[in-house]
């Protein structure tokens, strides 16, 4: 058959043979794939509160930075995305440049955590980790790097406790939750979150994952698995793919009460912009974020559109505000080859200019 697609019997036969070869090679590749576990960097526990653990990353050389850098990731995924593998590790890049890097692992909430609130996550857990590092370092203030929802938590904490944060970095962090291109916000704007949480209790991880995947259904449900055929005969590429898949589906459930509060105050009420966010009875006003701020966002981010992050400039109280955009998406900003070259250096250089 001849036509616009130029599909001929020979072309179909060649494609069938190529596919057969790839599938055959894939069986061998799967036998050769070793342990595709996550994490490229050793770490040690330095503080704990229940399921929440603060780790210090241990690099090949001692840090030269005097001020610790604490990373706060989102609740909806596991934080090892920042240290996925040796050649895709924001953490390793920071350690190589002399930073002293710590991370909060929020753990896996269960039914006993159903009534954890935003106050628990921001004041008790994040605040507890900050205070642990202040004691450990002997410093009044530390550096804080908040990522996605962890960035929103970090902004709240910095506004409530500006005396404890020396420099604040936000990455792919939503600030204006009502930009027109924010699909997640549009989905949740009219959601009866009270009925949702009262019915489910904790929010199941599988439900959250399905929502994120349906934001780009063709790319995330079909295209990437079709593309998998092309790497079946490459054990290293297959291992990288499986490691990423493991991270995507290794998601904790969400503590019901904290989820309810976050959806209402942030997604529905757009509290950073319109006001009304309260943590433990205290109003959050980003005008009190008066320390230096570096705001990093991804230009092709479908979860946190760039305009949602850019809004930070107009609401923080600091005179030392910097903004950096990087090509890539919400995950690519941690794991792409370009990100490995650019992001750790940008963070380190910005912090180094403010070391005092």
NORRA-V139905 format. One record per pair of residues at least 4 apart in sequence whose C-alpha atoms are under 6 Angstrom apart, sorted by the first residue. I is the first residue (numbers start at 0). J is the second residue. Records with the same first field share a line. If there is no record, write none. Layout:
I->J, J
This chain:
0->7
1->5
21->25, 231, 232
24->232
25->231, 232
28->232, 234
32->234
35->238, 242
37->83
38->82, 83, 84
39->82, 84, 85
41->56, 57
42->55, 56, 57
43->54, 55
44->53, 54
45->53, 54
46->52, 53
47->51, 52
50->106
51->104, 105, 106
52->103, 104
53->102, 103
54->101, 102
55->101
56->100, 101
58->94
62->97, 98, 99
63->97
64->97, 98
66->141
67->99, 141
68->99, 100, 142, 143
69->101, 102, 143, 144
70->102, 144, 145
71->103, 145, 149
72->78, 146, 149
73->147, 148, 149
76->250
79->83
81->88, 89, 90
82->88, 90
83->87, 88
84->88
87->334
92->343
93->98, 343
94->98
107->251
108->112
112->254
113->201, 254, 255
114->256
115->119, 256, 257
116->256, 257
117->121, 257
118->122, 278, 279
119->123
120->124
121->125, 152
122->126
123->127
132->136
133->137, 138, 139
139->163
140->163, 164, 165
141->164, 165
142->164, 165, 166
143->167
144->168, 169
145->149, 150, 153, 169
146->150, 169, 170
147->171, 172
150->169, 172
153->157
156->160
157->161, 288
158->285, 287, 288
166->290, 291
167->292
168->292, 293, 294
169->294
170->295, 296
171->296
172->308
173->303, 307, 308
174->307, 308, 311
175->307, 310
176->266, 269
184->188, 266
188->267
193->197
194->198
196->200, 255
200->255
201->253, 254, 255
202->252, 253, 255
203->252
204->250, 251, 252
212->216, 219
215->219
216->220
217->221, 222
218->222
245->249
260->264
261->265
262->266
263->267
264->268, 270, 276
265->269, 270
269->273
270->274, 275, 276
276->282, 283
277->281, 282, 283
285->314, 315
286->315, 316
287->316
288->315, 316
289->316, 317
290->317
291->319, 320
292->320
293->321, 322
294->322
295->322, 323, 324
296->324
297->324, 325, 326, 327, 328
298->305, 325, 326, 327
299->327, 328
300->304, 328, 329
327->331, 332
331->335
332->338
338->342
344->348
347->351
